[in-house]
Amino acid sequence: IKELEGALDYLHNLEINYHRVSTKTGELHRACEDLLQEQSQLAAFGENLQSKLAQFNETDALTRQLNNQKLTVFDDGFLPLLAKLDESIQFVVQNSTFYDSRTYLSKFKQLQHKALSMIKDHIVSTLKHTTNQILMIQSRSTNPLDRNESSTFYVKYRAIAPKLQPLIAQIESRIHLEKDHETLLGDCYSCYLLQRQQLILPTVRSCVKALSSVNDFSQMIRTGCSYLIHVCQLEHQLFHYFFSSTTSQLNSGLSSMLEMFGRNLYDALRPMIIRNRDIETLCTAADILKIEVRDEQIATKGDSVLAFKSIVNRMLEDVQERLMFLALTFIHDEIASYFPTAADLDYPRKLTLPTVQKVSEDEGNGAEALFAMRALYATWYPTLEKTLRCLSKLYLVLDAKIFEGIAQEAVSECTRSLTVAAKQIEKSKTARDSQLFLIRHLLILREQISPFEIDFQSVQKSLDFSRMTEAFTKLMSGQTSYLSMWGGGLLGLVTPRVTSSNFDSKKELERELTSSVDLLVTSLLQSTLGPLTSFLTTVSAWLNVHDRKKSPNPQLNPSAPLREQSFADTGRIREIVGSVDKALEKELPPLAEQLYMYLAPQAAHYDRIMSLIKEKLCQCYSHLLALMEKEYEPDDLQSLPYSSLESFLVRLAKLVDLPNS
């Protein structure tokens, strides 16, 4: 039993020892696992720390590479070096909390700037070397003015573009990172423009100088503009072989250089424009600049020639300014101050004279139209032809507002000159010739200016000194004193007022035309219907007296009807109508013939004026017929030569029926 109890105690102790050993072993195992995990974490931390330190440790290696005297921008490792610098800068920026990150960021940026400066230096040296090569070739060339795309000016630069463009792109892709990088690109750009200017500017000047010897001013403008547009296209195209950036600084520099080329043509043309006194030549020049160059060539070639557009606009403005001055001078000298000769005022004979000499058969298919136009102008008063020729030339080449002012002045002065000429014709010929002359020319003027879609109304301002004159008159005459004037507002009294008035030259023309037509119709009515109008006036007075009170005149018996009065019997009326008919037969056919002769090119105006004359004649005769129907017997009315308005109209139609119409 004792042995059994001892064995049990031994087993119990063994079990206790086993549990103790087992617990110790588990703790040791867990401790080992913790150590292994900690080892793994430390290893990962070390690797991570090493990878991050690698970006900083690259500083010395990158510095040694860039300081290598044998390093060039075309080495295989140069572009990867730039990429590595970009990566390092981006890493430091993203981890700005790292120790000494600002110092390393500054070092990396300095290295990057140094690398890009190497690119810039290479680009500048290459451009200068290429320019020197071209200048040497050109110095030995027999054709120094060669400006074609195949010339050395462009071939050499196109040859180096594929090599330089990738390098320029390295700077362009980084200009948003640092202001210094944009400065480097600007240096490349300035060098490029300077080299191109050094090459192209002498050629441009030589070509413009050669053009200056051309006698045809229009051909000089056309050729010069075409040449410079071609140069702008070539330079714009060549520029984009090198640079792809579109910053405002770069574009403005290219535009400035192209404008400099254009100013050479402008400087050569401006003195010629100022000296030119021929309106037609300047109109042709303005048409070339406005239509051919600006609206056709420049508008269709896009951005490549926009720089030259400002030069063209300046030339066009100079031409228009010169045209405006010459036009106003022409209006003053040739229209307002025109002194007519006897031949100019020889109307209506001038309308029947043989027309200008016929054009020769070799003048082309437009010879007949040209002859017809010359024949028409030969019958016009000179100021009318000059006015319309001047306006027709200026209409399409001047701006609308400028043309409006000139047209207002020209129409006003032309109307005034026609009025003065009409008065002179009245002195030397007849009043009817004067009226028909003015009607004819005012109708032509009105018709010819109608296509000009402009406003002929202008505001004229002037100074009114009436208040000042009145104030000083009162002061000098003693009606008022200086103190009273001062107290009453002296400044207001002595300051002239600005007055504005509207003047419409077209309405003034219409008023003159209407007045002339009215004078013509009135003079005809007075010479033909005088007895009839006097009779109707007397009858009207008699009827007024008869209706109100008895007349004290024994010759007017109010108890008898009108038809029995001695001044209004049927015989007297037939006598008056007969005299009117004779006057119409005497006056109306010659007037119709004269009117047709003056207005032959404008049949519609002839018909309109004749209709107005017939209307006025019929109105007067209808008053007689109405009186006869009211106050006379039907037989009395039938005894008249024209018992109805229709028969009177038939008579008028026969009188104005012209054989040659």
C-alpha positions in Angstrom: 0.0 0.0 0.0 2.8 2.3 0.8 4.5 1.5 -2.5 1.2 2.2 -4.2 0.8 5.5 -2.4 4.4 6.4 -3.2 3.7 5.6 -6.9 0.6 7.8 -6.9 2.5 10.7 -5.3 5.3 10.2 -7.9 2.7 10.3 -10.7 1.0 13.4 -9.1 4.4 15.2 -9.0 5.2 14.0 -12.5 1.8 15.5 -13.7 2.6 18.7 -11.9 6.0 18.9 -13.5 4.5 18.1 -16.9 2.0 20.9 -16.7 4.8 23.3 -15.5 7.1 22.2 -18.5 4.2 22.4 -20.9 3.3 26.0 -19.7 7.0 27.0 -20.0 7.2 25.6 -23.5 4.0 27.5 -24.7 5.3 30.7 -23.2 8.7 30.1 -25.0 6.9 29.4 -28.3 4.8 32.5 -28.1 7.9 34.6 -27.2 9.6 33.2 -30.2 6.7 34.0 -32.4 6.6 37.6 -31.1 10.3 37.9 -31.8 9.9 36.7 -35.3 7.0 39.1 -35.9 9.0 42.0 -34.5 12.0 41.0 -36.7 9.7 41.0 -39.8 8.4 44.4 -38.9 11.8 45.8 -38.3 13.0 44.4 -41.6 10.0 46.0 -43.4 10.6 49.2 -41.7 14.2 49.1 -42.6 13.4 48.4 -46.2 10.8 51.2 -46.3 13.2 53.6 -44.7 15.9 52.6 -47.1 13.6 53.2 -50.1 12.7 56.6 -48.9 16.3 57.5 -48.1 17.2 56.4 -51.6 15.5 59.6 -53.0 17.7 61.7 -50.7 20.7 59.6 -51.3 20.4 60.2 -55.1 21.3 63.8 -54.6 25.0 63.2 -54.7 24.8 60.8 -57.7 22.7 63.2 -59.7 25.0 66.1 -58.9 28.0 64.1 -60.1 26.2 63.2 -63.3 25.3 66.8 -64.1 28.8 68.1 -63.2 30.3 65.6 -65.6 32.0 67.8 -68.3 31.3 65.1 -71.0 27.6 65.1 -70.4 25.5 66.4 -73.3 21.8 66.7 -73.9 21.9 63.9 -76.4 23.4 61.3 -74.0 21.2 58.3 -73.4 21.1 59.0 -69.7 20.2 62.7 -69.9 16.5 62.4 -70.4 16.2 59.7 -67.7 18.1 62.0 -65.4 15.5 64.7 -66.0 12.8 62.2 -65.3 14.6 61.1 -62.1 14.8 64.7 -60.9 11.1 65.2 -61.6 10.3 62.0 -59.5 12.5 63.2 -56.6 11.0 66.6 -56.6 7.5 65.2 -56.6 8.5 62.8 -53.8 9.8 65.5 -51.6 6.8 67.7 -52.2 4.5 64.9 -51.2 6.5 64.2 -48.1 7.2 67.7 -47.0 7.1 66.7 -43.3 10.3 64.7 -43.6 13.4 66.0 -41.9 15.3 68.5 -44.0 12.9 68.1 -46.9 13.1 71.8 -47.8 16.8 71.7 -48.2 16.6 68.6 -50.5 13.8 70.2 -52.5 15.9 73.2 -53.1 18.8 71.0 -54.2 16.6 69.0 -56.6 15.2 72.1 -58.2 18.6 73.6 -58.7 19.7 70.4 -60.4 16.6 70.4 -62.6 17.2 74.1 -63.5 20.8 73.3 -64.4 19.7 70.4 -66.6 17.1 72.6 -68.4 19.7 75.4 -68.7 21.9 72.9 -70.6 19.0 72.3 -73.0 18.5 76.0 -73.4 22.2 76.7 -74.0 22.3 73.9 -76.6 19.2 75.3 -78.4 20.6 78.9 -78.4 24.0 77.8 -79.7 22.4 75.6 -82.4 20.2 78.4 -83.6 23.0 80.9 -83.7 25.3 78.4 -85.5 22.6 77.6 -88.1 22.0 81.3 -88.7 25.7 81.9 -89.3 25.8 79.0 -91.7 22.9 80.5 -93.7 24.4 83.9 -93.7 27.7 82.5 -95.1 25.7 80.6 -97.8 23.7 83.8 -98.6 26.9 85.8 -98.9 28.1 83.5 -101.7 24.6 83.2 -103.3 23.8 84.9 -106.6 20.2 85.3 -105.7 20.2 87.0 -102.2 16.5 87.8 -102.5 15.4 84.2 -102.7 12.4 83.9 -100.4 10.8 80.6 -101.4 10.1 77.7 -99.1 13.0 75.8 -100.6 15.6 78.6 -99.8 18.3 78.1 -97.2 16.3 80.4 -94.9 13.9 77.6 -94.3 15.6 74.4 -95.3 18.3 74.7 -92.7 15.9 75.5 -89.9 13.6 72.7 -90.9 16.5 70.3 -90.8 17.4 71.1 -87.2 13.7 71.2 -86.0 13.3 67.5 -85.4 16.4 67.5 -83.1 15.5 70.7 -81.2 11.8 70.2 -80.9 11.9 67.3 -78.3 14.4 69.3 -76.2 12.2 72.4 -76.3 9.2 70.2 -75.4 11.2 69.2 -72.2 11.2 72.9 -71.1 7.6 73.5 -72.3 6.3 70.6 -70.2 7.8 72.1 -67.1 7.0 75.8 -67.4 4.0 75.4 -65.1 6.3 74.1 -62.3 8.6 77.0 -61.9 8.8 80.6 -63.1 12.4 80.1 -63.9 11.5 77.4 -66.4 9.2 79.9 -68.3 12.2 82.3 -68.4 14.3 79.6 -70.0 11.7 79.0 -72.6 11.4 82.7 -73.1 15.2 82.9 -73.7 14.9 80.1 -76.4 12.0 82.0 -77.9 13.8 85.3 -77.9 16.9 83.8 -79.5 14.8 82.1 -82.2 13.0 85.3 -83.1 16.2 87.3 -83.1 17.8 84.8 -85.5 14.8 84.8 -87.8 14.7 88.6 -87.7 18.4 88.7 -88.6 17.8 86.5 -91.6 14.4 87.7 -92.9 14.3 91.5 -92.2 17.1 92.4 -94.7 15.3 90.4 -97.4 12.0 92.0 -96.6 13.5 95.5 -96.8 15.2 94.7 -100.1 12.0 93.4 -101.6 10.0 96.4 -100.4 12.7 98.7 -101.9 12.4 96.9 -105.2 8.6 97.3 -105.1 9.0 101.0 -104.6 10.3 101.4 -108.1 7.0 100.0 -109.5 5.1 102.8 -111.3 1.7 101.1 -110.8 0.6 102.0 -107.2 -2.2 99.4 -107.1 0.2 96.7 -108.4 2.7 97.7 -105.7 0.1 97.3 -103.0 -1.1 94.0 -104.4 2.3 92.5 -104.8 3.7 93.8 -101.5 0.8 92.4 -99.5 0.9 89.0 -101.2 4.6 88.8 -100.5 4.3 89.6 -96.8 1.3 87.3 -96.4 3.5 84.5 -97.8 6.3 85.4 -95.4 3.9 85.4 -92.5 2.6 82.0 -93.4 6.1 80.5 -93.8 7.3 82.0 -90.5 4.2 80.9 -88.6 4.6 77.4 -90.0 8.3 77.2 -89.2 7.7 78.6 -85.7 5.4 75.7 -84.9 8.0 73.2 -86.1 10.0 74.2 -83.0 7.5 75.4 -80.4 4.2 73.9 -79.4 3.4 76.2 -76.4 0.7 78.8 -76.9 1.4 81.2 -74.1 0.4 84.8 -74.7 4.1 85.9 -74.3 5.2 83.6 -77.1 2.4 84.5 -79.4 2.8 88.2 -78.8 6.5 88.0 -79.7 5.9 86.2 -83.0 3.2 88.7 -83.8 5.5 91.6 -83.1 8.1 90.2 -85.4 5.6 89.7 -88.2 4.2 93.1 -87.7 7.8 94.5 -87.9 8.1 92.9 -91.3 4.7 94.4 -92.4 5.7 97.9 -91.1 8.4 98.0 -93.8 5.7 97.9 -96.4 3.6 100.4 -94.5 6.5 102.8 -94.1 7.1 102.7 -97.9 3.5 103.1 -98.8 2.4 105.8 -96.4 4.3 108.7 -98.1 2.9 107.6 -101.4 -0.6 107.6 -100.0 -0.2 111.1 -98.5 1.2 112.5 -101.8 -1.4 110.9 -104.0 -4.1 113.3 -105.2 -6.0 110.9 -107.5 -9.3 109.8 -105.9 -9.7 106.9 -108.4 -6.2 105.5 -107.7 -6.8 105.7 -103.9 -10.2 104.0 -104.3 -8.6 101.2 -106.2 -6.0 100.9 -103.5 -8.7 100.8 -100.8 -10.6 98.2 -102.7 -7.5 96.0 -102.9 -6.7 96.3 -99.2 -10.3 95.8 -98.1 -11.6 93.2 -100.5 -8.7 91.3 -102.0 -6.2 91.4 -99.1 -8.2 91.6 -95.8 -11.5 89.9 -96.7 -10.2 87.3 -99.1 -6.6 86.4 -98.5 -6.2 87.1 -94.7 -9.7 85.9 -93.8 -9.1 82.5 -95.5 -5.6 81.9 -94.3 -6.4 81.8 -90.5 -4.2 82.7 -87.6 -0.9 82.5 -89.6 -1.5 86.0 -91.1 -3.4 87.8 -88.3 -0.4 89.8 -87.4 -0.3 91.4 -90.8 -4.0 92.2 -90.6 -3.3 95.1 -88.2 -0.8 96.6 -90.8 -3.4 96.2 -93.6 -6.0 98.0 -91.4 -3.6 100.9 -90.8 -2.9 101.2 -94.5 -6.6 101.1 -95.2 -7.3 103.8 -92.6 -4.6 106.0 -94.1 -6.1 105.6 -97.6 -9.6 106.3 -96.3 -8.4 109.4 -94.4 -6.7 110.7 -97.5 -9.8 109.9 -99.6 -12.0 111.8 -97.1 -9.7 114.9 -97.4 -9.6 114.7 -101.2 -13.3 114.2 -101.4 -14.1 117.2 -99.2 -11.6 119.3 -101.2 -13.2 118.0 -104.5 -16.6 119.0 -103.2 -15.4 122.5 -102.4 -13.4 123.1 -105.5 -15.3 121.2 -108.2 -18.9 121.4 -107.0 -19.4 124.2 -104.5 -17.0 126.6 -106.3 -17.8 125.5 -109.8 -18.1 128.4 -112.3 -20.1 127.3 -115.3 -19.3 128.2 -118.9 -21.8 129.3 -121.5 -21.8 125.8 -123.0 -22.7 124.3 -119.5 -25.8 126.5 -119.4 -26.8 126.1 -123.0 -30.1 124.3 -122.4 -32.1 122.9 -124.1 -29.7 123.0 -127.0 -27.2 120.8 -125.0 -29.8 118.0 -125.0 -30.1 118.0 -128.8 -26.4 118.3 -129.7 -24.5 115.3 -131.2 -23.2 113.2 -128.3 -19.6 112.4 -127.6 -17.4 110.8 -130.2 -18.2 107.1 -130.7 -15.8 104.6 -129.2 -13.7 102.6 -131.5 -14.6 99.1 -132.4 -11.5 97.6 -130.6 -12.7 98.7 -127.2 -14.4 95.4 -126.5 -17.9 94.2 -126.0 -18.7 97.0 -123.6 -18.3 99.7 -126.2 -22.0 100.3 -126.7 -22.7 100.6 -123.0 -19.7 102.9 -122.7 -21.0 105.1 -125.5 -24.5 105.2 -124.0 -23.0 106.3 -120.6 -20.9 109.0 -122.2 -23.9 110.2 -124.2 -25.9 110.4 -121.0 -23.2 112.3 -119.1 -22.8 114.8 -121.9 -26.4 116.0 -121.2 -25.8 116.5 -117.5 -24.7 119.6 -115.7 -21.0 119.1 -114.8 -21.5 119.3 -111.0 -24.2 116.5 -111.1 -21.8 114.2 -112.9 -18.9 115.0 -110.6 -21.1 114.5 -107.5 -22.4 111.1 -108.6 -19.0 109.9 -109.9 -17.3 110.9 -106.6 -20.0 109.2 -104.5 -20.0 106.0 -106.6 -16.3 105.6 -106.2 -16.3 106.2 -102.4 -19.4 104.2 -101.5 -17.7 100.8 -101.2 -14.3 101.9 -99.9 -15.3 104.2 -97.0 -16.9 103.3 -93.7 -20.6 104.0 -93.6 -20.4 106.9 -91.1 -17.6 108.6 -93.0 -19.4 108.1 -96.3 -22.6 109.5 -94.8 -20.9 112.8 -93.9 -19.3 113.2 -97.4 -22.6 112.2 -99.1 -24.6 114.8 -97.1 -22.1 117.5 -98.0 -21.9 116.5 -101.7 -25.7 116.3 -102.2 -26.2 119.6 -100.4 -23.6 121.4 -102.5 -24.8 119.7 -105.7 -28.4 120.8 -105.0 -27.2 124.4 -104.3 -25.1 124.5 -107.5 -28.0 123.2 -109.6 -30.2 125.9 -108.1 -27.7 128.6 -108.9 -27.3 127.3 -112.5 -31.1 127.3 -112.9 -31.2 131.0 -111.9 -28.5 131.8 -114.5 -30.4 129.9 -117.2 -33.5 131.9 -116.3 -31.6 135.1 -117.0 -30.2 133.9 -120.3 -33.1 131.7 -121.6 -36.6 131.4 -120.1 -38.1 130.6 -116.8 -39.5 127.4 -118.2 -36.1 126.2 -119.3 -34.8 127.0 -115.8 -37.6 125.0 -114.2 -37.2 122.0 -116.5 -33.4 122.1 -116.1 -33.7 122.0 -112.3 -36.4 119.3 -112.4 -34.4 117.1 -114.7 -31.2 117.2 -112.7 -32.8 117.0 -109.3 -34.8 113.9 -110.4 -31.5 112.3 -111.7 -29.8 113.2 -108.4 -32.6 111.8 -106.3 -32.7 108.6 -108.4 -29.0 108.0 -108.4 -28.5 108.5 -104.6 -31.4 106.2 -103.7 -29.2 103.0 -103.8 -27.0 104.5 -101.1 -28.5 103.1 -98.0 -27.4 105.9 -95.7 -28.9 108.6 -93.5 -28.6 112.0 -95.2 -29.6 113.8 -92.0 -26.9 115.6 -90.0 -26.8 117.6 -86.7 -25.1 121.0 -87.1 -23.9 122.7 -84.0 -23.2 126.4 -83.8 -22.5 129.1 -81.1 -25.2 131.6 -80.3 -23.7 135.0 -79.1 -27.0 136.8 -79.0 -27.2 136.9 -75.2 -23.7 138.2 -75.0 -24.3 140.9 -77.6 -27.5 141.9 -75.8 -25.8 142.0 -72.4 -22.9 144.2 -73.6 -25.3 146.5 -75.6 -27.3 147.2 -72.4 -24.1 147.7 -70.4 -22.7 150.2 -73.0 -25.9 152.1 -73.4 -26.3 152.5 -69.6 -29.5 150.4 -69.4 -27.9 148.2 -66.8 -24.8 148.3 -64.5 -21.9 145.9 -64.1 -22.9 145.2 -60.5 -26.5 144.3 -61.5 -25.2 142.0 -64.2 -22.8 140.4 -61.8 -25.5 139.8 -59.3 -27.8 138.5 -62.0 -25.3 135.9 -63.2 -22.7 137.5 -65.5 -21.2 134.2 -66.5 -24.5 133.0 -67.9 -24.9 136.2 -69.9 -21.4 136.3 -71.5 -21.2 132.6 -72.2 -22.4 131.7 -75.7 -25.0 129.0 -76.1 -24.4 125.9 -78.2 -27.4 125.4 -80.6 -28.1 122.3 -82.6 -30.1 122.0 -85.7 -31.0 119.0 -87.9 -30.2 119.3 -91.6 -31.3 116.7 -94.2 -29.7 117.2 -97.6 -32.1 114.7 -99.2 -35.2 116.4 -97.9 -33.7 119.7 -99.0 -33.4 118.2 -102.5 -37.0 117.0 -102.3 -38.2 120.5 -101.3 -36.3 122.1 -104.2 -37.8 119.5 -106.6 -41.3 119.9 -105.3 -41.0 123.7 -105.5 -39.7 123.5 -109.1 -42.5 121.2 -110.2 -45.1 123.5 -108.5 -43.6 126.6 -110.3 -43.8 124.8 -113.6 -47.4 123.7 -113.1 -48.4 127.1 -111.7 -46.9 129.0 -114.6 -48.7 126.8 -117.1 -52.0 127.3 -115.3 -51.6 131.0 -115.2 -50.8 131.2 -118.9 -53.6 128.9 -120.0 -56.4 129.1 -117.5 -56.1 132.8 -116.6 -59.4 133.9 -118.1 -61.3 130.9 -116.7 -59.9 131.3 -113.1 -60.8 135.1 -113.2 -64.3 134.2 -114.4 -64.8 131.6 -111.6 -63.5 134.1 -109.1 -66.0 136.8 -110.3 -68.9 134.3 -110.3 -68.0 133.2 -106.8 -68.1 136.8 -105.6 -71.4 137.4 -107.4 -72.9 134.3 -105.8 -71.8 135.4 -102.3 -73.4 138.8 -102.8 -76.5 137.3 -104.4 -77.0 134.9 -101.4 -76.6 137.7 -98.7 -77.9 141.1 -99.9 -78.8 143.0 -102.9 -76.0 144.6 -104.8 -75.9 148.4 -105.1 -74.3 148.0 -108.6 -77.1 148.4 -111.2 -75.2 146.2 -113.7 -75.6 143.3 -111.3 -79.3 142.5 -111.1 -79.8 140.1 -108.3 -83.3 139.4 -109.3 -82.1 137.8 -112.6 -80.3 134.4 -112.6 -76.6 134.1 -113.2 -76.9 132.9 -116.8 -78.6 136.2 -117.7 -75.9 138.4 -116.2 -73.9 140.2 -118.8 -70.5 138.9 -117.5 -71.7 135.3 -117.2 -74.0 134.7 -120.2 -73.5 131.6 -122.3 -71.7 133.5 -125.1 -69.2 134.9 -122.6 -68.5 131.4 -121.2 -68.0 130.0 -124.7 -65.6 132.8 -125.4 -63.7 132.1 -122.2 -63.5 128.3 -123.0 -62.4 129.1 -126.5 -59.6 131.3 -125.3 -58.6 128.7 -122.8 -58.6 126.1 -125.6 -56.4 128.3 -127.8 -54.0 128.9 -124.9 -53.8 125.2 -124.2 -53.2 124.5 -127.9 -50.5 127.1 -127.9 -48.8 126.3 -124.6 -49.4 122.6 -123.9 -47.8 120.9 -126.9 -44.6 122.8 -126.6 -44.5 122.2 -122.9 -45.1 118.5 -123.4 -42.4 118.4 -126.1 -39.9 120.3 -123.8 -40.8 118.1 -120.8 -40.3 115.0 -122.9 -36.9 116.3 -124.2 -35.7 117.1 -120.7 -37.0 113.9 -119.1 -36.5 111.5 -122.0 -34.4 109.1 -120.0 -37.0 109.1 -117.3 -40.3 108.3 -119.0 -42.0 107.6 -115.6 -41.2 111.1 -114.4 -42.6 112.6 -117.6 -45.8 110.7 -117.2 -46.1 111.7 -113.5 -45.6 115.4 -114.2 -48.0 115.4 -117.2 -50.6 113.6 -115.0 -50.2 116.3 -112.4 -50.7 119.0 -115.1 -53.8 117.3 -116.4 -55.1 116.9 -112.9 -54.8 120.6 -112.2 -56.4 121.5 -115.5 -59.2 119.1 -115.0 -59.8 120.4 -111.5 -60.3 124.0 -112.8 -62.5 122.9 -115.7 -64.6 120.6 -113.4 -65.4 123.7 -111.3 -66.8 125.3 -114.5 -68.8 122.2 -115.4 -70.2 122.0 -111.8 -71.2 125.7 -112.0 -72.9 125.1 -115.4 -74.9 122.2 -114.1 -76.1 124.2 -111.1 -76.7 127.6 -112.5 -77.4 127.1 -116.2 -79.7 125.1 -118.5 -78.7 121.8 -119.9 -78.7 123.3 -123.4 -76.2 125.9 -122.3 -73.9 123.1 -121.1 -74.2 121.3 -124.4 -73.2 124.4 -126.3 -69.7 124.4 -124.8 -66.9 122.9 -126.8 -66.3 120.3 -124.1 -69.5 119.5 -122.3 -68.0 116.9 -120.1 -64.8 116.2 -118.2 -64.2 113.1 -120.4 -64.2 115.2 -123.6 -61.9 117.7 -122.0 -59.5 114.9 -121.1 -59.6 113.6 -124.7 -58.7 117.1 -125.9 -55.8 117.3 -123.4 -54.6 113.8 -124.5 -54.5 114.9 -128.2 -52.6 118.1 -127.3 -49.8 116.2 -125.4 -49.7 113.2 -127.8 -46.1 113.5 -129.1 -45.3 111.8 -132.4 -41.8 110.9 -131.3 -42.8 109.6 -127.9 
